[in-house]
Amino acid sequence: MQVFINDKSFECTPGTTLPEVLEANAIPTGNIAIAVDFNVIPRPDWGKTVLQDGSKIIIIKAVQGG
């Protein structure tokens, strides 16, 4: 199946979870927020989030400024 991470296509198998996709793409998980199909996923729920064909994953990195 195909999912999209910040508009880039990624192939994965059915039943793939959000952490599996992050690991497969070497995406660091510190200081980020994630939305799947425009719904923010709380960090404790990442492991329970099974992706569907065509899922759109948006990763937002927190940045500090002064």
mmCIF file of the N, C-alpha and C atoms, coordinates in Angstrom:
data_MODEL
# 
_entry.id   MODEL 
# 
loop_
_atom_site.group_PDB 
_atom_site.id 
_atom_site.type_symbol 
_atom_site.label_atom_id 
_atom_site.label_alt_id 
_atom_site.label_comp_id 
_atom_site.label_asym_id 
_atom_site.label_entity_id 
_atom_site.label_seq_id 
_atom_site.pdbx_PDB_ins_code 
_atom_site.Cartn_x 
_atom_site.Cartn_y 
_atom_site.Cartn_z 
_atom_site.occupancy 
_atom_site.B_iso_or_equiv 
_atom_site.pdbx_formal_charge 
_atom_site.auth_seq_id 
_atom_site.auth_comp_id 
_atom_site.auth_asym_id 
_atom_site.auth_atom_id 
_atom_site.pdbx_PDB_model_num 
ATOM 1   N N  . MET A 1 1  ? 0.834  -1.178 0.000  1.00 0.00 ? 1  MET A N  1 
ATOM 2   C CA . MET A 1 1  ? 0.000  0.000  0.000  1.00 0.00 ? 1  MET A CA 1 
ATOM 3   C C  . MET A 1 1  ? 0.881  1.245  0.000  1.00 0.00 ? 1  MET A C  1 
ATOM 4   N N  . GLN A 1 2  ? 0.284  2.367  -0.286 1.00 0.00 ? 2  GLN A N  1 
ATOM 5   C CA . GLN A 1 2  ? 1.034  3.619  -0.400 1.00 0.00 ? 2  GLN A CA 1 
ATOM 6   C C  . GLN A 1 2  ? 0.509  4.627  0.613  1.00 0.00 ? 2  GLN A C  1 
ATOM 7   N N  . VAL A 1 3  ? 1.429  5.254  1.349  1.00 0.00 ? 3  VAL A N  1 
ATOM 8   C CA . VAL A 1 3  ? 1.103  6.359  2.243  1.00 0.00 ? 3  VAL A CA 1 
ATOM 9   C C  . VAL A 1 3  ? 1.960  7.549  1.843  1.00 0.00 ? 3  VAL A C  1 
ATOM 10  N N  . PHE A 1 4  ? 1.623  8.706  2.367  1.00 0.00 ? 4  PHE A N  1 
ATOM 11  C CA . PHE A 1 4  ? 2.355  9.926  2.034  1.00 0.00 ? 4  PHE A CA 1 
ATOM 12  C C  . PHE A 1 4  ? 2.852  10.576 3.316  1.00 0.00 ? 4  PHE A C  1 
ATOM 13  N N  . ILE A 1 5  ? 4.154  10.869 3.350  1.00 0.00 ? 5  ILE A N  1 
ATOM 14  C CA . ILE A 1 5  ? 4.771  11.538 4.491  1.00 0.00 ? 5  ILE A CA 1 
ATOM 15  C C  . ILE A 1 5  ? 5.191  12.917 4.019  1.00 0.00 ? 5  ILE A C  1 
ATOM 16  N N  . ASN A 1 6  ? 4.523  13.945 4.529  1.00 0.00 ? 6  ASN A N  1 
ATOM 17  C CA . ASN A 1 6  ? 4.757  15.322 4.083  1.00 0.00 ? 6  ASN A CA 1 
ATOM 18  C C  . ASN A 1 6  ? 4.783  15.388 2.550  1.00 0.00 ? 6  ASN A C  1 
ATOM 19  N N  . ASP A 1 7  ? 3.788  14.768 1.932  1.00 0.00 ? 7  ASP A N  1 
ATOM 20  C CA . ASP A 1 7  ? 3.560  14.748 0.483  1.00 0.00 ? 7  ASP A CA 1 
ATOM 21  C C  . ASP A 1 7  ? 4.531  13.881 -0.308 1.00 0.00 ? 7  ASP A C  1 
ATOM 22  N N  . LYS A 1 8  ? 5.411  13.117 0.362  1.00 0.00 ? 8  LYS A N  1 
ATOM 23  C CA . LYS A 1 8  ? 6.289  12.186 -0.348 1.00 0.00 ? 8  LYS A CA 1 
ATOM 24  C C  . LYS A 1 8  ? 5.725  10.779 -0.214 1.00 0.00 ? 8  LYS A C  1 
ATOM 25  N N  . SER A 1 9  ? 5.683  10.067 -1.313 1.00 0.00 ? 9  SER A N  1 
ATOM 26  C CA . SER A 1 9  ? 5.117  8.730  -1.354 1.00 0.00 ? 9  SER A CA 1 
ATOM 27  C C  . SER A 1 9  ? 6.030  7.710  -0.688 1.00 0.00 ? 9  SER A C  1 
ATOM 28  N N  . PHE A 1 10 ? 5.427  6.764  0.032  1.00 0.00 ? 10 PHE A N  1 
ATOM 29  C CA . PHE A 1 10 ? 6.173  5.697  0.686  1.00 0.00 ? 10 PHE A CA 1 
ATOM 30  C C  . PHE A 1 10 ? 5.350  4.416  0.592  1.00 0.00 ? 10 PHE A C  1 
ATOM 31  N N  . GLU A 1 11 ? 5.983  3.326  0.174  1.00 0.00 ? 11 GLU A N  1 
ATOM 32  C CA . GLU A 1 11 ? 5.322  2.026  0.078  1.00 0.00 ? 11 GLU A CA 1 
ATOM 33  C C  . GLU A 1 11 ? 5.502  1.260  1.388  1.00 0.00 ? 11 GLU A C  1 
ATOM 34  N N  . CYS A 1 12 ? 4.425  0.646  1.870  1.00 0.00 ? 12 CYS A N  1 
ATOM 35  C CA . CYS A 1 12 ? 4.498  -0.192 3.060  1.00 0.00 ? 12 CYS A CA 1 
ATOM 36  C C  . CYS A 1 12 ? 3.455  -1.304 2.957  1.00 0.00 ? 12 CYS A C  1 
ATOM 37  N N  . THR A 1 13 ? 3.535  -2.249 3.857  1.00 0.00 ? 13 THR A N  1 
ATOM 38  C CA . THR A 1 13 ? 2.611  -3.375 3.828  1.00 0.00 ? 13 THR A CA 1 
ATOM 39  C C  . THR A 1 13 ? 1.350  -3.051 4.632  1.00 0.00 ? 13 THR A C  1 
ATOM 40  N N  . PRO A 1 14 ? 0.230  -3.670 4.289  1.00 0.00 ? 14 PRO A N  1 
ATOM 41  C CA . PRO A 1 14 ? -0.992 -3.467 5.080  1.00 0.00 ? 14 PRO A CA 1 
ATOM 42  C C  . PRO A 1 14 ? -0.739 -3.833 6.543  1.00 0.00 ? 14 PRO A C  1 
ATOM 43  N N  . GLY A 1 15 ? -1.312 -3.054 7.443  1.00 0.00 ? 15 GLY A N  1 
ATOM 44  C CA . GLY A 1 15 ? -1.129 -3.281 8.873  1.00 0.00 ? 15 GLY A CA 1 
ATOM 45  C C  . GLY A 1 15 ? 0.044  -2.546 9.470  1.00 0.00 ? 15 GLY A C  1 
ATOM 46  N N  . THR A 1 16 ? 0.749  -1.757 8.663  1.00 0.00 ? 16 THR A N  1 
ATOM 47  C CA . THR A 1 16 ? 1.901  -1.004 9.156  1.00 0.00 ? 16 THR A CA 1 
ATOM 48  C C  . THR A 1 16 ? 1.433  0.082  10.133 1.00 0.00 ? 16 THR A C  1 
ATOM 49  N N  . THR A 1 17 ? 2.165  0.207  11.241 1.00 0.00 ? 17 THR A N  1 
ATOM 50  C CA . THR A 1 17 ? 1.819  1.225  12.230 1.00 0.00 ? 17 THR A CA 1 
ATOM 51  C C  . THR A 1 17 ? 2.646  2.493  12.006 1.00 0.00 ? 17 THR A C  1 
ATOM 52  N N  . LEU A 1 18 ? 2.216  3.553  12.633 1.00 0.00 ? 18 LEU A N  1 
ATOM 53  C CA . LEU A 1 18 ? 2.912  4.834  12.524 1.00 0.00 ? 18 LEU A CA 1 
ATOM 54  C C  . LEU A 1 18 ? 4.382  4.725  12.946 1.00 0.00 ? 18 LEU A C  1 
ATOM 55  N N  . PRO A 1 19 ? 4.724  4.125  14.107 1.00 0.00 ? 19 PRO A N  1 
ATOM 56  C CA . PRO A 1 19 ? 6.143  4.014  14.473 1.00 0.00 ? 19 PRO A CA 1 
ATOM 57  C C  . PRO A 1 19 ? 6.962  3.207  13.465 1.00 0.00 ? 19 PRO A C  1 
ATOM 58  N N  . GLU A 1 20 ? 6.366  2.212  12.839 1.00 0.00 ? 20 GLU A N  1 
ATOM 59  C CA . GLU A 1 20 ? 7.095  1.421  11.850 1.00 0.00 ? 20 GLU A CA 1 
ATOM 60  C C  . GLU A 1 20 ? 7.466  2.268  10.635 1.00 0.00 ? 20 GLU A C  1 
ATOM 61  N N  . VAL A 1 21 ? 6.564  3.133  10.208 1.00 0.00 ? 21 VAL A N  1 
ATOM 62  C CA . VAL A 1 21 ? 6.846  4.018  9.077  1.00 0.00 ? 21 VAL A CA 1 
ATOM 63  C C  . VAL A 1 21 ? 7.924  5.034  9.455  1.00 0.00 ? 21 VAL A C  1 
ATOM 64  N N  . LEU A 1 22 ? 7.850  5.570  10.659 1.00 0.00 ? 22 LEU A N  1 
ATOM 65  C CA . LEU A 1 22 ? 8.859  6.531  11.107 1.00 0.00 ? 22 LEU A CA 1 
ATOM 66  C C  . LEU A 1 22 ? 10.240 5.878  11.136 1.00 0.00 ? 22 LEU A C  1 
ATOM 67  N N  . GLU A 1 23 ? 10.309 4.666  11.679 1.00 0.00 ? 23 GLU A N  1 
ATOM 68  C CA . GLU A 1 23 ? 11.589 3.957  11.766 1.00 0.00 ? 23 GLU A CA 1 
ATOM 69  C C  . GLU A 1 23 ? 12.125 3.616  10.371 1.00 0.00 ? 23 GLU A C  1 
ATOM 70  N N  . ALA A 1 24 ? 11.261 3.150  9.491  1.00 0.00 ? 24 ALA A N  1 
ATOM 71  C CA . ALA A 1 24 ? 11.691 2.769  8.140  1.00 0.00 ? 24 ALA A CA 1 
ATOM 72  C C  . ALA A 1 24 ? 12.234 3.960  7.356  1.00 0.00 ? 24 ALA A C  1 
ATOM 73  N N  . ASN A 1 25 ? 11.790 5.161  7.718  1.00 0.00 ? 25 ASN A N  1 
ATOM 74  C CA . ASN A 1 25 ? 12.248 6.368  7.026  1.00 0.00 ? 25 ASN A CA 1 
ATOM 75  C C  . ASN A 1 25 ? 13.279 7.147  7.829  1.00 0.00 ? 25 ASN A C  1 
ATOM 76  N N  . ALA A 1 26 ? 13.774 6.558  8.911  1.00 0.00 ? 26 ALA A N  1 
ATOM 77  C CA . ALA A 1 26 ? 14.796 7.175  9.768  1.00 0.00 ? 26 ALA A CA 1 
ATOM 78  C C  . ALA A 1 26 ? 14.381 8.576  10.219 1.00 0.00 ? 26 ALA A C  1 
ATOM 79  N N  . ILE A 1 27 ? 13.123 8.708  10.609 1.00 0.00 ? 27 ILE A N  1 
ATOM 80  C CA . ILE A 1 27 ? 12.606 10.000 11.066 1.00 0.00 ? 27 ILE A CA 1 
ATOM 81  C C  . ILE A 1 27 ? 12.764 10.052 12.586 1.00 0.00 ? 27 ILE A C  1 
ATOM 82  N N  . PRO A 1 28 ? 13.558 11.005 13.097 1.00 0.00 ? 28 PRO A N  1 
ATOM 83  C CA . PRO A 1 28 ? 13.717 11.136 14.554 1.00 0.00 ? 28 PRO A CA 1 
ATOM 84  C C  . PRO A 1 28 ? 12.386 11.547 15.184 1.00 0.00 ? 28 PRO A C  1 
ATOM 85  N N  . THR A 1 29 ? 12.083 10.973 16.334 1.00 0.00 ? 29 THR A N  1 
ATOM 86  C CA . THR A 1 29 ? 10.776 11.202 16.946 1.00 0.00 ? 29 THR A CA 1 
ATOM 87  C C  . THR A 1 29 ? 10.775 12.260 18.050 1.00 0.00 ? 29 THR A C  1 
ATOM 88  N N  . GLY A 1 30 ? 11.927 12.840 18.349 1.00 0.00 ? 30 GLY A N  1 
ATOM 89  C CA . GLY A 1 30 ? 11.979 13.877 19.376 1.00 0.00 ? 30 GLY A CA 1 
ATOM 90  C C  . GLY A 1 30 ? 11.449 15.203 18.855 1.00 0.00 ? 30 GLY A C  1 
ATOM 91  N N  . ASN A 1 31 ? 10.684 15.885 19.655 1.00 0.00 ? 31 ASN A N  1 
ATOM 92  C CA . ASN A 1 31 ? 10.183 17.236 19.345 1.00 0.00 ? 31 ASN A CA 1 
ATOM 93  C C  . ASN A 1 31 ? 9.390  17.317 18.051 1.00 0.00 ? 31 ASN A C  1 
ATOM 94  N N  . ILE A 1 32 ? 8.556  16.308 17.791 1.00 0.00 ? 32 ILE A N  1 
ATOM 95  C CA . ILE A 1 32 ? 7.690  16.376 16.620 1.00 0.00 ? 32 ILE A CA 1 
ATOM 96  C C  . ILE A 1 32 ? 6.249  16.115 17.028 1.00 0.00 ? 32 ILE A C  1 
ATOM 97  N N  . ALA A 1 33 ? 5.355  16.593 16.208 1.00 0.00 ? 33 ALA A N  1 
ATOM 98  C CA . ALA A 1 33 ? 3.930  16.279 16.320 1.00 0.00 ? 33 ALA A CA 1 
ATOM 99  C C  . ALA A 1 33 ? 3.536  15.643 14.998 1.00 0.00 ? 33 ALA A C  1 
ATOM 100 N N  . ILE A 1 34 ? 2.566  14.737 15.056 1.00 0.00 ? 34 ILE A N  1 
ATOM 101 C CA . ILE A 1 34 ? 2.155  14.027 13.851 1.00 0.00 ? 34 ILE A CA 1 
ATOM 102 C C  . ILE A 1 34 ? 0.642  14.075 13.701 1.00 0.00 ? 34 ILE A C  1 
ATOM 103 N N  . ALA A 1 35 ? 0.218  14.327 12.468 1.00 0.00 ? 35 ALA A N  1 
ATOM 104 C CA . ALA A 1 35 ? -1.196 14.233 12.114 1.00 0.00 ? 35 ALA A CA 1 
ATOM 105 C C  . ALA A 1 35 ? -1.325 13.184 11.011 1.00 0.00 ? 35 ALA A C  1 
ATOM 106 N N  . VAL A 1 36 ? -2.351 12.370 11.109 1.00 0.00 ? 36 VAL A N  1 
ATOM 107 C CA . VAL A 1 36 ? -2.658 11.386 10.072 1.00 0.00 ? 36 VAL A CA 1 
ATOM 108 C C  . VAL A 1 36 ? -4.039 11.730 9.544  1.00 0.00 ? 36 VAL A C  1 
ATOM 109 N N  . ASP A 1 37 ? -4.110 11.975 8.254  1.00 0.00 ? 37 ASP A N  1 
ATOM 110 C CA . ASP A 1 37 ? -5.360 12.377 7.612  1.00 0.00 ? 37 ASP A CA 1 
ATOM 111 C C  . ASP A 1 37 ? -5.993 13.562 8.347  1.00 0.00 ? 37 ASP A C  1 
ATOM 112 N N  . PHE A 1 38 ? -5.151 14.528 8.691  1.00 0.00 ? 38 PHE A N  1 
ATOM 113 C CA . PHE A 1 38 ? -5.530 15.800 9.302  1.00 0.00 ? 38 PHE A CA 1 
ATOM 114 C C  . PHE A 1 38 ? -6.038 15.687 10.742 1.00 0.00 ? 38 PHE A C  1 
ATOM 115 N N  . ASN A 1 39 ? -5.761 14.550 11.403 1.00 0.00 ? 39 ASN A N  1 
ATOM 116 C CA . ASN A 1 39 ? -6.094 14.374 12.817 1.00 0.00 ? 39 ASN A CA 1 
ATOM 117 C C  . ASN A 1 39 ? -4.796 14.212 13.591 1.00 0.00 ? 39 ASN A C  1 
ATOM 118 N N  . VAL A 1 40 ? -4.566 15.090 14.576 1.00 0.00 ? 40 VAL A N  1 
ATOM 119 C CA . VAL A 1 40 ? -3.354 14.998 15.393 1.00 0.00 ? 40 VAL A CA 1 
ATOM 120 C C  . VAL A 1 40 ? -3.428 13.721 16.221 1.00 0.00 ? 40 VAL A C  1 
ATOM 121 N N  . ILE A 1 41 ? -2.333 12.960 16.204 1.00 0.00 ? 41 ILE A N  1 
ATOM 122 C CA . ILE A 1 41 ? -2.258 11.705 16.942 1.00 0.00 ? 41 ILE A CA 1 
ATOM 123 C C  . ILE A 1 41 ? -1.416 11.923 18.195 1.00 0.00 ? 41 ILE A C  1 
ATOM 124 N N  . PRO A 1 42 ? -2.014 11.766 19.383 1.00 0.00 ? 42 PRO A N  1 
ATOM 125 C CA . PRO A 1 42 ? -1.214 11.903 20.607 1.00 0.00 ? 42 PRO A CA 1 
ATOM 126 C C  . PRO A 1 42 ? -0.112 10.846 20.641 1.00 0.00 ? 42 PRO A C  1 
ATOM 127 N N  . ARG A 1 43 ? 1.036  11.227 21.148 1.00 0.00 ? 43 ARG A N  1 
ATOM 128 C CA . ARG A 1 43 ? 2.198  10.318 21.174 1.00 0.00 ? 43 ARG A CA 1 
ATOM 129 C C  . ARG A 1 43 ? 1.862  8.949  21.780 1.00 0.00 ? 43 ARG A C  1 
ATOM 130 N N  . PRO A 1 44 ? 1.096  8.859  22.877 1.00 0.00 ? 44 PRO A N  1 
ATOM 131 C CA . PRO A 1 44 ? 0.790  7.519  23.422 1.00 0.00 ? 44 PRO A CA 1 
ATOM 132 C C  . PRO A 1 44 ? -0.010 6.634  22.454 1.00 0.00 ? 44 PRO A C  1 
ATOM 133 N N  . ASP A 1 45 ? -0.648 7.233  21.463 1.00 0.00 ? 45 ASP A N  1 
ATOM 134 C CA . ASP A 1 45 ? -1.458 6.470  20.509 1.00 0.00 ? 45 ASP A CA 1 
ATOM 135 C C  . ASP A 1 45 ? -0.714 6.115  19.223 1.00 0.00 ? 45 ASP A C  1 
ATOM 136 N N  . TRP A 1 46 ? 0.519  6.546  19.075 1.00 0.00 ? 46 TRP A N  1 
ATOM 137 C CA . TRP A 1 46 ? 1.261  6.264  17.846 1.00 0.00 ? 46 TRP A CA 1 
ATOM 138 C C  . TRP A 1 46 ? 1.323  4.772  17.562 1.00 0.00 ? 46 TRP A C  1 
ATOM 139 N N  . GLY A 1 47 ? 1.636  3.964  18.557 1.00 0.00 ? 47 GLY A N  1 
ATOM 140 C CA . GLY A 1 47 ? 1.779  2.522  18.359 1.00 0.00 ? 47 GLY A CA 1 
ATOM 141 C C  . GLY A 1 47 ? 0.481  1.820  17.999 1.00 0.00 ? 47 GLY A C  1 
ATOM 142 N N  . LYS A 1 48 ? -0.647 2.449  18.342 1.00 0.00 ? 48 LYS A N  1 
ATOM 143 C CA . LYS A 1 48 ? -1.963 1.875  18.037 1.00 0.00 ? 48 LYS A CA 1 
ATOM 144 C C  . LYS A 1 48 ? -2.508 2.366  16.699 1.00 0.00 ? 48 LYS A C  1 
ATOM 145 N N  . THR A 1 49 ? -1.780 3.277  16.056 1.00 0.00 ? 49 THR A N  1 
ATOM 146 C CA . THR A 1 49 ? -2.258 3.872  14.814 1.00 0.00 ? 49 THR A CA 1 
ATOM 147 C C  . THR A 1 49 ? -1.805 3.035  13.622 1.00 0.00 ? 49 THR A C  1 
ATOM 148 N N  . VAL A 1 50 ? -2.754 2.302  13.050 1.00 0.00 ? 50 VAL A N  1 
ATOM 149 C CA . VAL A 1 50 ? -2.492 1.476  11.873 1.00 0.00 ? 50 VAL A CA 1 
ATOM 150 C C  . VAL A 1 50 ? -2.850 2.310  10.648 1.00 0.00 ? 50 VAL A C  1 
ATOM 151 N N  . LEU A 1 51 ? -1.918 2.401  9.733  1.00 0.00 ? 51 LEU A N  1 
ATOM 152 C CA . LEU A 1 51 ? -2.111 3.237  8.556  1.00 0.00 ? 51 LEU A CA 1 
ATOM 153 C C  . LEU A 1 51 ? -2.930 2.505  7.489  1.00 0.00 ? 51 LEU A C  1 
ATOM 154 N N  . GLN A 1 52 ? -3.644 3.288  6.713  1.00 0.00 ? 52 GLN A N  1 
ATOM 155 C CA . GLN A 1 52 ? -4.461 2.768  5.621  1.00 0.00 ? 52 GLN A CA 1 
ATOM 156 C C  . GLN A 1 52 ? -3.845 3.187  4.293  1.00 0.00 ? 52 GLN A C  1 
ATOM 157 N N  . ASP A 1 53 ? -4.214 2.495  3.226  1.00 0.00 ? 53 ASP A N  1 
ATOM 158 C CA . ASP A 1 53 ? -3.744 2.874  1.903  1.00 0.00 ? 53 ASP A CA 1 
ATOM 159 C C  . ASP A 1 53 ? -4.165 4.311  1.616  1.00 0.00 ? 53 ASP A C  1 
ATOM 160 N N  . GLY A 1 54 ? -3.221 5.154  1.253  1.00 0.00 ? 54 GLY A N  1 
ATOM 161 C CA . GLY A 1 54 ? -3.497 6.549  0.948  1.00 0.00 ? 54 GLY A CA 1 
ATOM 162 C C  . GLY A 1 54 ? -3.435 7.489  2.144  1.00 0.00 ? 54 GLY A C  1 
ATOM 163 N N  . SER A 1 55 ? -3.082 6.972  3.325  1.00 0.00 ? 55 SER A N  1 
ATOM 164 C CA . SER A 1 55 ? -2.983 7.836  4.508  1.00 0.00 ? 55 SER A CA 1 
ATOM 165 C C  . SER A 1 55 ? -1.997 8.967  4.246  1.00 0.00 ? 55 SER A C  1 
ATOM 166 N N  . LYS A 1 56 ? -2.362 10.152 4.729  1.00 0.00 ? 56 LYS A N  1 
ATOM 167 C CA . LYS A 1 56 ? -1.501 11.322 4.605  1.00 0.00 ? 56 LYS A CA 1 
ATOM 168 C C  . LYS A 1 56 ? -0.962 11.665 5.994  1.00 0.00 ? 56 LYS A C  1 
ATOM 169 N N  . ILE A 1 57 ? 0.360  11.525 6.125  1.00 0.00 ? 57 ILE A N  1 
ATOM 170 C CA . ILE A 1 57 ? 1.030  11.778 7.405  1.00 0.00 ? 57 ILE A CA 1 
ATOM 171 C C  . ILE A 1 57 ? 1.726  13.121 7.314  1.00 0.00 ? 57 ILE A C  1 
ATOM 172 N N  . ILE A 1 58 ? 1.435  13.982 8.270  1.00 0.00 ? 58 ILE A N  1 
ATOM 173 C CA . ILE A 1 58 ? 2.083  15.291 8.328  1.00 0.00 ? 58 ILE A CA 1 
ATOM 174 C C  . ILE A 1 58 ? 2.928  15.325 9.590  1.00 0.00 ? 58 ILE A C  1 
ATOM 175 N N  . ILE A 1 59 ? 4.218  15.591 9.434  1.00 0.00 ? 59 ILE A N  1 
ATOM 176 C CA . ILE A 1 59 ? 5.139  15.666 10.566 1.00 0.00 ? 59 ILE A CA 1 
ATOM 177 C C  . ILE A 1 59 ? 5.545  17.124 10.745 1.00 0.00 ? 59 ILE A C  1 
ATOM 178 N N  . ILE A 1 60 ? 5.332  17.597 11.970 1.00 0.00 ? 60 ILE A N  1 
ATOM 179 C CA . ILE A 1 60 ? 5.648  18.982 12.300 1.00 0.00 ? 60 ILE A CA 1 
ATOM 180 C C  . ILE A 1 60 ? 6.724  18.972 13.372 1.00 0.00 ? 60 ILE A C  1 
ATOM 181 N N  . LYS A 1 61 ? 7.834  19.647 13.086 1.00 0.00 ? 61 LYS A N  1 
ATOM 182 C CA . LYS A 1 61 ? 8.935  19.699 14.050 1.00 0.00 ? 61 LYS A CA 1 
ATOM 183 C C  . LYS A 1 61 ? 8.834  20.968 14.872 1.00 0.00 ? 61 LYS A C  1 
ATOM 184 N N  . ALA A 1 62 ? 8.946  20.818 16.178 1.00 0.00 ? 62 ALA A N  1 
ATOM 185 C CA . ALA A 1 62 ? 8.925  21.963 17.084 1.00 0.00 ? 62 ALA A CA 1 
ATOM 186 C C  . ALA A 1 62 ? 10.261 22.686 17.012 1.00 0.00 ? 62 ALA A C  1 
ATOM 187 N N  . VAL A 1 63 ? 10.199 23.999 16.946 1.00 0.00 ? 63 VAL A N  1 
ATOM 188 C CA . VAL A 1 63 ? 11.412 24.818 16.866 1.00 0.00 ? 63 VAL A CA 1 
ATOM 189 C C  . VAL A 1 63 ? 11.322 25.905 17.935 1.00 0.00 ? 63 VAL A C  1 
ATOM 190 N N  . GLN A 1 64 ? 12.420 26.111 18.645 1.00 0.00 ? 64 GLN A N  1 
ATOM 191 C CA . GLN A 1 64 ? 12.461 27.169 19.645 1.00 0.00 ? 64 GLN A CA 1 
ATOM 192 C C  . GLN A 1 64 ? 13.096 28.395 19.026 1.00 0.00 ? 64 GLN A C  1 
ATOM 193 N N  . GLY A 1 65 ? 12.621 29.515 19.448 1.00 0.00 ? 65 GLY A N  1 
ATOM 194 C CA . GLY A 1 65 ? 13.198 30.761 18.945 1.00 0.00 ? 65 GLY A CA 1 
ATOM 195 C C  . GLY A 1 65 ? 13.291 31.781 20.052 1.00 0.00 ? 65 GLY A C  1 
ATOM 196 N N  . GLY A 1 66 ? 13.862 32.884 19.728 1.00 0.00 ? 66 GLY A N  1 
ATOM 197 C CA . GLY A 1 66 ? 14.008 33.891 20.767 1.00 0.00 ? 66 GLY A CA 1 
ATOM 198 C C  . GLY A 1 66 ? 13.777 35.268 20.266 1.00 0.00 ? 66 GLY A C  1 
# 
